[in-house]
Amino acid sequence: MTLKKIVRHLSLTMVSGASLLTKEVKTGYASDLLSDVIAHAQPDSLWVTLQTHVNIIAVAKLKDLAGIVIVNGRQPDEETKQKAQAEKIPLFLSKETAFQVSGKLYQLLNEGK
């Protein structure tokens, strides 16, 4: 499923990655521990987290993730936004909790299976 469809269905706010909305998302991963994401997230996953610091961009790049959704209405700082743009990492915001976003993402990715 494309990022574009996920963004629309989950009502996400885009911070970066407008040119990458055709990217395919294969699964999701929810964690706030960077080491956990490094150890277990699969490429082309959409990462759901409440972390907002610049290191999330490095982890997403390292793991070749489809993008990052920051939850709970949190806002990344300017450095994180700029790094996401520079590294071509799609970055999105949601006012919902990680539980809510993850549940909706799971349901969306598993429609018709």
C-alpha positions as a LaTeX table, in Angstrom:
\begin{tabular}{lrrr}
\hline
Residue & $x$ (\AA) & $y$ (\AA) & $z$ (\AA) \\
\hline
Met1 & 0.00 & 0.00 & 0.00 \\
Thr2 & 1.33 & 3.45 & $-0.82$ \\
Leu3 & 2.16 & 6.14 & 1.70 \\
Lys4 & $-0.35$ & 8.38 & $-0.04$ \\
Lys5 & $-3.24$ & 6.04 & 0.76 \\
Ile6 & $-2.08$ & 5.60 & 4.35 \\
Val7 & $-1.70$ & 9.35 & 4.87 \\
Arg8 & $-5.22$ & 9.91 & 3.57 \\
His9 & $-6.84$ & 7.13 & 5.62 \\
Leu10 & $-5.03$ & 7.98 & 8.85 \\
Ser11 & $-5.37$ & 11.77 & 8.40 \\
Leu12 & $-1.64$ & 12.29 & 8.92 \\
Thr13 & 0.02 & 15.68 & 8.64 \\
Met14 & 3.03 & 15.67 & 6.34 \\
Val15 & 6.28 & 17.24 & 7.51 \\
Ser16 & 8.55 & 15.91 & 4.76 \\
Gly17 & 8.51 & 13.49 & 1.86 \\
Ala18 & 5.81 & 14.87 & $-0.42$ \\
Ser19 & 7.67 & 13.52 & $-3.45$ \\
Leu20 & 7.85 & 10.04 & $-1.89$ \\
Leu21 & 4.15 & 9.31 & $-1.41$ \\
Thr22 & 4.25 & 6.56 & $-4.03$ \\
Lys23 & 6.56 & 4.57 & $-1.77$ \\
Glu24 & 5.16 & 1.16 & $-0.81$ \\
Val25 & 4.62 & 0.28 & 2.84 \\
Lys26 & 4.77 & $-3.43$ & 3.59 \\
Thr27 & 4.19 & $-3.37$ & 7.35 \\
Gly28 & 4.34 & $-1.17$ & 10.40 \\
Tyr29 & 6.53 & $-1.07$ & 13.48 \\
Ala30 & 5.74 & 0.67 & 16.76 \\
Ser31 & 8.50 & 1.37 & 19.27 \\
Asp32 & 10.10 & 4.26 & 21.08 \\
Leu33 & 13.43 & 2.52 & 21.64 \\
Leu34 & 15.87 & 3.23 & 18.82 \\
Ser35 & 17.83 & 0.06 & 19.55 \\
Asp36 & 14.64 & $-2.00$ & 19.25 \\
Val37 & 13.83 & $-0.47$ & 15.87 \\
Ile38 & 17.38 & $-1.10$ & 14.67 \\
Ala39 & 17.19 & $-4.72$ & 15.81 \\
His40 & 13.69 & $-5.62$ & 14.63 \\
Ala41 & 12.06 & $-3.23$ & 12.13 \\
Gln42 & 11.86 & $-4.51$ & 8.57 \\
Pro43 & 12.67 & $-2.44$ & 5.48 \\
Asp44 & 9.65 & $-0.62$ & 4.02 \\
Ser45 & 7.97 & $-0.45$ & 7.45 \\
Leu46 & 6.14 & 2.65 & 8.61 \\
Trp47 & 7.53 & 3.43 & 12.06 \\
Val48 & 5.15 & 4.72 & 14.74 \\
Thr49 & 6.87 & 6.55 & 17.61 \\
Leu50 & 6.61 & 9.44 & 20.04 \\
Gln51 & 10.31 & 10.28 & 19.65 \\
Thr52 & 10.95 & 13.62 & 17.95 \\
His53 & 14.74 & 14.07 & 18.01 \\
Val54 & 17.04 & 13.96 & 14.98 \\
Asn55 & 18.29 & 10.42 & 15.70 \\
Ile56 & 15.00 & 8.94 & 14.46 \\
Ile57 & 15.95 & 10.06 & 10.96 \\
Ala58 & 19.27 & 8.22 & 11.14 \\
Val59 & 17.52 & 5.04 & 12.29 \\
Ala60 & 14.92 & 5.27 & 9.51 \\
Lys61 & 17.69 & 5.75 & 6.95 \\
Leu62 & 19.76 & 2.87 & 8.37 \\
Lys63 & 16.79 & 0.47 & 8.27 \\
Asp64 & 15.40 & 1.72 & 4.93 \\
Leu65 & 12.03 & 2.45 & 6.50 \\
Ala66 & 9.13 & 3.77 & 4.43 \\
Gly67 & 8.63 & 6.65 & 6.84 \\
Ile68 & 8.00 & 7.78 & 10.40 \\
Val69 & 4.76 & 8.77 & 12.15 \\
Ile70 & 5.21 & 10.88 & 15.28 \\
Val71 & 2.19 & 10.47 & 17.56 \\
Asn72 & 0.49 & 12.18 & 20.53 \\
Gly73 & 0.53 & 15.56 & 18.81 \\
Arg74 & 4.27 & 15.89 & 19.38 \\
Gln75 & 6.29 & 18.17 & 17.13 \\
Pro76 & 9.80 & 17.49 & 15.85 \\
Asp77 & 12.35 & 20.27 & 16.21 \\
Glu78 & 13.64 & 22.15 & 13.19 \\
Glu79 & 16.83 & 20.06 & 13.00 \\
Thr80 & 14.77 & 16.86 & 12.72 \\
Lys81 & 12.59 & 18.35 & 9.99 \\
Gln82 & 15.61 & 19.51 & 8.00 \\
Lys83 & 17.37 & 16.15 & 8.36 \\
Ala84 & 14.24 & 14.30 & 7.22 \\
Gln85 & 14.09 & 16.52 & 4.16 \\
Ala86 & 17.80 & 16.12 & 3.40 \\
Glu87 & 17.74 & 12.33 & 3.84 \\
Lys88 & 14.44 & 11.93 & 1.95 \\
Ile89 & 12.69 & 10.29 & 4.89 \\
Pro90 & 8.91 & 10.79 & 4.87 \\
Leu91 & 7.89 & 12.24 & 8.23 \\
Phe92 & 4.30 & 12.54 & 9.41 \\
Leu93 & 2.43 & 13.72 & 12.50 \\
Ser94 & $-0.67$ & 12.41 & 14.24 \\
Lys95 & $-2.59$ & 13.71 & 17.24 \\
Glu96 & $-3.65$ & 10.16 & 18.03 \\
Thr97 & $-1.82$ & 7.75 & 20.32 \\
Ala98 & 0.60 & 5.09 & 19.10 \\
Phe99 & $-2.03$ & 2.49 & 19.98 \\
Gln100 & $-4.67$ & 4.17 & 17.82 \\
Val101 & $-2.36$ & 4.77 & 14.84 \\
Ser102 & $-0.92$ & 1.25 & 15.01 \\
Gly103 & $-4.36$ & $-0.34$ & 15.15 \\
Lys104 & $-5.62$ & 1.64 & 12.18 \\
Leu105 & $-2.42$ & 0.98 & 10.22 \\
Tyr106 & $-2.65$ & $-2.76$ & 10.93 \\
Gln107 & $-6.26$ & $-2.86$ & 9.79 \\
Leu108 & $-5.51$ & $-0.85$ & 6.65 \\
Leu109 & $-2.51$ & $-2.99$ & 5.65 \\
Asn110 & $-4.46$ & $-6.21$ & 6.21 \\
Glu111 & $-7.66$ & $-5.33$ & 4.32 \\
Gly112 & $-8.64$ & $-8.15$ & 2.00 \\
Lys113 & $-6.20$ & $-10.68$ & 3.40 \\
\hline
\end{tabular}
